[in-house]
Amino acid sequence: MAQDIVTLPHNEIPHAWYNVLADLPQPLPPPLHPGTGQPLSPSDLAPIFPMALIEQEMSGERWIGIPDEVRELYKIWRPTPLVRAVRLEKALKTNCRIYFKNESVSPAGSHKLNTALAQAYYNKKEGVTRLTTETGAGQWGSSMAFASQLFGLGCTIYMVKSSYGQKPYRRSLMQIWGGKVFASPSDKTNAGRTILAADPKTPGSLGIAISEAVEDAATHDDTKYTLGSVLNHVILHQSVIGLETKRQLEIAGEQPDILIGCVGGGSNFGGFALPFLPDKLKRPDLRIIAVEPAACPSLTKGVYAYDFGDTAKLTPLVKMFTLGHTFVPEGIHAGGLRYHGTAPIVAHLAQLGLIEAQAVMQNAVFEGALQFSRTEGFVPAPETSHAIRAAIDAARKNDGKCIVFCYSGHGHFDMTAYDEHLAGNLEDYEHPEEKIAEALHHLPKVP
Ligand SMILES: Cc1ncc(COP(=O)(O)O)c(C=O)c1O
């Protein structure tokens, strides 16, 4: 008999993170130095990251132990529940079983704290005193502010200007936890000043905010940079989501048929779905679906190429599906999904055909969110609602399948977006092909 809510005791918090690099059927193309175009060496990353995280970034070990201190802090909210959405199923009149892994129960409201704690821990251990980062929706910035607070570190956050205006209370949350927040582009960095001079009205983008945070870290000795997505070590830390989900499905007596996650940079999707990659390799009919906004369609309309992770070209070149580092997406409400690229791991798996990608429109996403809220009660983040939309569509198109999606965060600070949707004021954007083609002209030439 299937259970509707599967919880786990503290002793079932994983003891090690899972590194999907060990199980990739083909190796990941290496990151390249932005100046020389040669594969990156650990010392190239040392100005902005602590050595322990650089080692994790490059490690091929399948299992990497979770430090006791981090595991203890995970107990604040982990293990998170796996919930069967029985009322949603009933409303959809589906005979599919729909489960969601509820990562919204963390203090900051999303999965982002899984890696924020780990990153703050390793930085503290190596004597860093201040961290910088960027944030789109504010979920990552608030997680990093809280993690920094727990480890007694300063935290400077460059928040994408369009979200800074849309989400004043996410900013308050970061400030409650001691974070210093600037709207990006800001006048605090060369990168920000240059972009503001060219376009004073720019809504900003994650690519721009990353440039500012990297520059701030690289120009201060006591400071390092933290990234909330994209990188291998971030997906590694997020693997606690998928590892717990596997155990919970086992307890529920279920084998998943369709796994779904939304993709900004790829960290909740990767952390949730990739611990199932060994299963996918054995069972090709297991579908793993990454969902992105039609306004920022990197996986569905981008090209697989080496590109910069940021607008000012400060980061290494990584091979990913990209819309070009100069791409500035429309100010849609899923701020955390407005990124021009994707995690190299996620891109590589898409290229190999091991995961699928879907792009969805903003209003359809909010309709899915309302249906979910009105049946299951929880009000999802706009980012998370992309996964919900795809889960509802999958339930409509399939019979008797077990569908599991990652409920990456709550939407309690996203009421402006819900208000606009309810008032019928939300616009649907599909990013035009010409603009994508134009942005792709600026891709770096790689030897
Ligand atoms: C709730 C939520 N889900 C998903 C994302 C997308 O990020 P990622 O693809 O790294 O999981 C964000 C990013 O801010 C987020 O806040």
The ligand as a MOL file (V3000), in Angstrom:
LIG
                    3D

  0  0  0     0  0            999 V3000
M  V30 BEGIN CTAB
M  V30 COUNTS 16 16 0 0 0
M  V30 BEGIN ATOM
M  V30 1 C 12.8980 27.9260 -5.8930 0
M  V30 2 C 13.9040 27.8410 -6.9900 0
M  V30 3 N 13.8800 26.7910 -7.8200 0
M  V30 4 C 14.7640 26.6770 -8.8230 0
M  V30 5 C 15.7180 27.6420 -9.0570 0
M  V30 6 C 16.6400 27.4710 -10.2200 0
M  V30 7 O 17.9430 27.2270 -9.8710 0
M  V30 8 P 18.6350 25.8320 -10.1310 0
M  V30 9 O 18.4200 25.5020 -11.5610 0
M  V30 10 O 20.0490 26.0460 -9.7940 0
M  V30 11 O 17.9790 24.8500 -9.2290 0
M  V30 12 C 15.7900 28.7460 -8.2200 0
M  V30 13 C 16.8280 29.7690 -8.4330 0
M  V30 14 O 16.8730 30.7990 -7.8610 0
M  V30 15 C 14.8580 28.8500 -7.1650 0
M  V30 16 O 14.8800 29.8960 -6.3490 0
M  V30 END ATOM
M  V30 BEGIN BOND
M  V30 1 1 1 2
M  V30 2 1 2 3
M  V30 3 2 2 15
M  V30 4 2 3 4
M  V30 5 1 4 5
M  V30 6 1 5 6
M  V30 7 2 5 12
M  V30 8 1 6 7
M  V30 9 1 7 8
M  V30 10 2 8 9
M  V30 11 1 8 10
M  V30 12 1 8 11
M  V30 13 1 12 13
M  V30 14 1 12 15
M  V30 15 2 13 14
M  V30 16 1 15 16
M  V30 END BOND
M  V30 END CTAB
M  END
